[in-house]
Amino acid sequence: MTNKVFVDTSGWANLFIATESYHEQAKQWFQHKRQQNQAMVTTNYVVL
């Protein structure tokens, strides 16, 4: 069974925008989740 993690707007923003205050922490968090084979899910409301 794959664990799923919901990622909201701030999570994606911190990952993709280098000037965000938690950018480095977000990169590390996302990398750790990928190493654990955890699926990241979101909704259209978050992306738009």
N, CA, C and O atoms as a MOPAC input file, in Angstrom:
PM7 MOZYME 1SCF
protein

 N      0.84200 1    -1.18900 1     0.00000 1
 C      0.00000 1     0.00000 1     0.00000 1
 C      0.88000 1     1.24300 1     0.00000 1
 O      1.82700 1     1.34100 1     0.78100 1
 N      0.57200 1     2.17300 1    -0.86200 1
 C      1.35200 1     3.40500 1    -0.96000 1
 C      0.76700 1     4.46800 1    -0.04600 1
 O     -0.43800 1     4.71900 1    -0.05100 1
 N      1.63300 1     5.08500 1     0.73400 1
 C      1.20300 1     6.22200 1     1.54100 1
 C      1.06500 1     7.43300 1     0.63700 1
 O      1.86500 1     7.63900 1    -0.27600 1
 N      0.04600 1     8.22500 1     0.90000 1
 C     -0.17100 1     9.44000 1     0.12400 1
 C     -0.07400 1    10.64400 1     1.04700 1
 O     -0.53400 1    10.60900 1     2.18800 1
 N      0.53000 1    11.70800 1     0.53700 1
 C      0.68900 1    12.94700 1     1.28800 1
 C      0.02900 1    14.06200 1     0.48700 1
 O      0.34100 1    14.25400 1    -0.68800 1
 N     -0.88500 1    14.79900 1     1.12300 1
 C     -1.52700 1    15.93200 1     0.45900 1
 C     -0.60200 1    17.13500 1     0.55100 1
 O     -0.12700 1    17.47500 1     1.63400 1
 N     -0.34400 1    17.78300 1    -0.58700 1
 C      0.52400 1    18.95900 1    -0.63100 1
 C     -0.32800 1    20.16200 1    -1.02100 1
 O     -1.00300 1    20.15100 1    -2.05100 1
 N     -0.28900 1    21.20200 1    -0.18500 1
 C     -1.08700 1    22.39700 1    -0.46600 1
 C     -0.25600 1    23.43600 1    -1.21700 1
 O      0.89500 1    23.19000 1    -1.57700 1
 N     -0.85800 1    24.59100 1    -1.44400 1
 C     -0.22700 1    25.65000 1    -2.22900 1
 C      1.13100 1    26.05700 1    -1.67400 1
 O      2.08600 1    26.22300 1    -2.43200 1
 N      1.22200 1    26.21700 1    -0.37000 1
 C      2.50100 1    26.66300 1     0.20600 1
 C      3.59800 1    25.62500 1     0.01600 1
 O      4.76400 1    25.98400 1    -0.14600 1
 N      3.24800 1    24.35600 1     0.03300 1
 C      4.24600 1    23.31700 1    -0.20700 1
 C      4.83200 1    23.40100 1    -1.59900 1
 O      6.04900 1    23.35000 1    -1.77400 1
 N      3.95600 1    23.53100 1    -2.59900 1
 C      4.43800 1    23.64600 1    -3.97700 1
 C      5.20000 1    24.94200 1    -4.19900 1
 O      6.22800 1    24.95100 1    -4.87500 1
 N      4.70200 1    26.03500 1    -3.63600 1
 C      5.37800 1    27.32400 1    -3.80700 1
 C      6.77700 1    27.28100 1    -3.21800 1
 O      7.73100 1    27.74000 1    -3.84600 1
 N      6.90500 1    26.73500 1    -2.02100 1
 C      8.21900 1    26.66200 1    -1.39300 1
 C      9.16300 1    25.73600 1    -2.14700 1
 O     10.37600 1    25.94900 1    -2.13400 1
 N      8.63100 1    24.72400 1    -2.79500 1
 C      9.48200 1    23.82600 1    -3.57500 1
 C      9.98900 1    24.50400 1    -4.84500 1
 O     11.17400 1    24.40300 1    -5.16300 1
 N      9.12000 1    25.18600 1    -5.56900 1
 C      9.47100 1    25.68700 1    -6.89900 1
 C      9.97300 1    27.12200 1    -6.95600 1
 O     10.54400 1    27.52800 1    -7.96800 1
 N      9.77500 1    27.89700 1    -5.90000 1
 C     10.20400 1    29.29800 1    -5.91600 1
 C     11.39200 1    29.45800 1    -4.97000 1
 O     11.24000 1    29.41500 1    -3.74900 1
 N     12.56400 1    29.64000 1    -5.54800 1
 C     13.81200 1    29.65200 1    -4.77100 1
 C     13.88100 1    30.76900 1    -3.74500 1
 O     14.63400 1    30.66400 1    -2.77700 1
 N     13.12000 1    31.82900 1    -3.92900 1
 C     13.16800 1    32.94500 1    -2.98200 1
 C     12.21400 1    32.76800 1    -1.80000 1
 O     12.20400 1    33.59700 1    -0.88900 1
 N     11.42200 1    31.71400 1    -1.80200 1
 C     10.51500 1    31.45900 1    -0.67400 1
 C     11.33100 1    31.11800 1     0.57200 1
 O     12.40900 1    30.52900 1     0.48700 1
 N     10.79500 1    31.50000 1     1.72300 1
 C     11.55800 1    31.36500 1     2.97300 1
 C     11.84800 1    29.91500 1     3.36000 1
 O     12.83600 1    29.66000 1     4.04800 1
 N     11.02100 1    28.96400 1     2.94000 1
 C     11.24500 1    27.56200 1     3.30400 1
 C     11.65100 1    26.70300 1     2.10400 1
 O     11.41500 1    25.49500 1     2.08900 1
 N     12.25500 1    27.32800 1     1.11100 1
 C     12.62600 1    26.61400 1    -0.11100 1
 C     13.55400 1    25.42700 1     0.16900 1
 O     13.29000 1    24.31900 1    -0.29900 1
 N     14.60800 1    25.63900 1     0.90600 1
 C     15.56000 1    24.54800 1     1.17200 1
 C     14.91200 1    23.42700 1     1.97300 1
 O     15.14200 1    22.25100 1     1.69300 1
 N     14.10500 1    23.78100 1     2.96400 1
 C     13.41700 1    22.76700 1     3.76000 1
 C     12.42700 1    21.98500 1     2.90000 1
 O     12.28700 1    20.77200 1     3.05100 1
 N     11.74700 1    22.68300 1     2.00300 1
 C     10.79000 1    22.01600 1     1.11900 1
 C     11.49800 1    21.04000 1     0.19200 1
 O     11.01400 1    19.92700 1    -0.01500 1
 N     12.63400 1    21.43700 1    -0.37000 1
 C     13.38800 1    20.53000 1    -1.24100 1
 C     13.77200 1    19.26000 1    -0.48900 1
 O     13.62600 1    18.15600 1    -1.01300 1
 N     14.25600 1    19.41600 1     0.72800 1
 C     14.65200 1    18.25700 1     1.52800 1
 C     13.45000 1    17.37900 1     1.86600 1
 O     13.54000 1    16.15200 1     1.80900 1
 N     12.32600 1    18.00500 1     2.21700 1
 C     11.12100 1    17.26000 1     2.57900 1
 C     10.61400 1    16.45100 1     1.38800 1
 O     10.31100 1    15.26500 1     1.52100 1
 N     10.52100 1    17.10300 1     0.20900 1
 C     10.04300 1    16.41200 1    -0.98500 1
 C     10.98900 1    15.27800 1    -1.37100 1
 O     10.53500 1    14.19900 1    -1.75300 1
 N     12.27700 1    15.50600 1    -1.27700 1
 C     13.24000 1    14.45700 1    -1.60500 1
 C     13.07900 1    13.26800 1    -0.66400 1
 O     13.11300 1    12.11900 1    -1.10300 1
 N     12.90700 1    13.53500 1     0.61200 1
 C     12.71900 1    12.46900 1     1.60100 1
 C     11.45100 1    11.66500 1     1.30100 1
 O     11.46300 1    10.43600 1     1.37000 1
 N     10.37100 1    12.35100 1     0.97100 1
 C      9.11500 1    11.66500 1     0.65200 1
 C      9.25900 1    10.81000 1    -0.59900 1
 O      8.71000 1     9.70900 1    -0.66100 1
 N      9.98300 1    11.29700 1    -1.58700 1
 C     10.20500 1    10.50200 1    -2.80700 1
 C     11.03200 1     9.26500 1    -2.50700 1
 O     10.75900 1     8.19400 1    -3.05000 1
 N     12.04200 1     9.39600 1    -1.65000 1
 C     12.86400 1     8.24700 1    -1.28400 1
 C     12.04200 1     7.18700 1    -0.55700 1
 O     12.35200 1     5.99800 1    -0.62900 1
 N     11.00500 1     7.61700 1     0.13500 1
 C     10.11500 1     6.69500 1     0.84100 1
 C      8.98700 1     6.18500 1    -0.05900 1
 O      8.08900 1     5.48100 1     0.40200 1
 N      9.03800 1     6.54300 1    -1.33700 1
 C      8.01200 1     6.16000 1    -2.31200 1
 C      6.61900 1     6.61300 1    -1.90800 1
 O      5.63700 1     5.91800 1    -2.16800 1
 N      6.53200 1     7.75900 1    -1.28200 1
 C      5.23100 1     8.30500 1    -0.92200 1
 C      4.70300 1     9.14700 1    -2.07400 1
 O      5.41100 1     9.99300 1    -2.61900 1
 N      3.45900 1     8.90400 1    -2.43100 1
 C      2.81900 1     9.66500 1    -3.49800 1
 C      2.36800 1    11.01100 1    -2.95700 1
 O      1.83600 1    11.09700 1    -1.85000 1
 N      2.58100 1    12.06000 1    -3.74000 1
 C      2.12400 1    13.39200 1    -3.37100 1
 C      0.89800 1    13.72100 1    -4.19600 1
 O      0.91900 1    13.61700 1    -5.42300 1
 N     -0.16700 1    14.11600 1    -3.52600 1
 C     -1.41700 1    14.43000 1    -4.20400 1
 C     -1.81200 1    15.87000 1    -3.91100 1
 O     -1.40300 1    16.45900 1    -2.91000 1
 N     -2.60900 1    16.41500 1    -4.80400 1
 C     -3.11900 1    17.77400 1    -4.63800 1
 C     -4.45900 1    17.85700 1    -5.35000 1
 O     -4.95300 1    16.84900 1    -5.85700 1
 N     -5.04800 1    19.02900 1    -5.39500 1
 C     -6.32000 1    19.22200 1    -6.10000 1
 C     -6.18900 1    20.39300 1    -7.06200 1
 O     -5.23000 1    21.16100 1    -6.99200 1
 N     -7.14500 1    20.52300 1    -7.94900 1
 C     -7.16500 1    21.66600 1    -8.86900 1
 C     -7.26300 1    22.97500 1    -8.11500 1
 O     -6.72500 1    23.98700 1    -8.56500 1
 N     -7.93900 1    22.97700 1    -6.97800 1
 C     -8.08700 1    24.20300 1    -6.19500 1
 C     -6.74100 1    24.69800 1    -5.68500 1
 O     -6.54000 1    25.90400 1    -5.54300 1
 N     -5.82400 1    23.78900 1    -5.41100 1
 C     -4.48800 1    24.16500 1    -4.95600 1
 C     -3.67700 1    24.70500 1    -6.12000 1
 O     -2.99100 1    25.71600 1    -5.97500 1
 N     -3.74200 1    24.06100 1    -7.25100 1
 C     -2.92100 1    24.42700 1    -8.39800 1
 C     -3.36300 1    25.74800 1    -9.01800 1
 O     -2.52000 1    26.55300 1    -9.41500 1
 N     -4.65000 1    25.98100 1    -9.10700 1
 C     -5.15700 1    27.18800 1    -9.75800 1
 C     -4.98500 1    28.35100 1    -8.90000 1
 O     -5.35500 1    29.46100 1    -9.28300 1

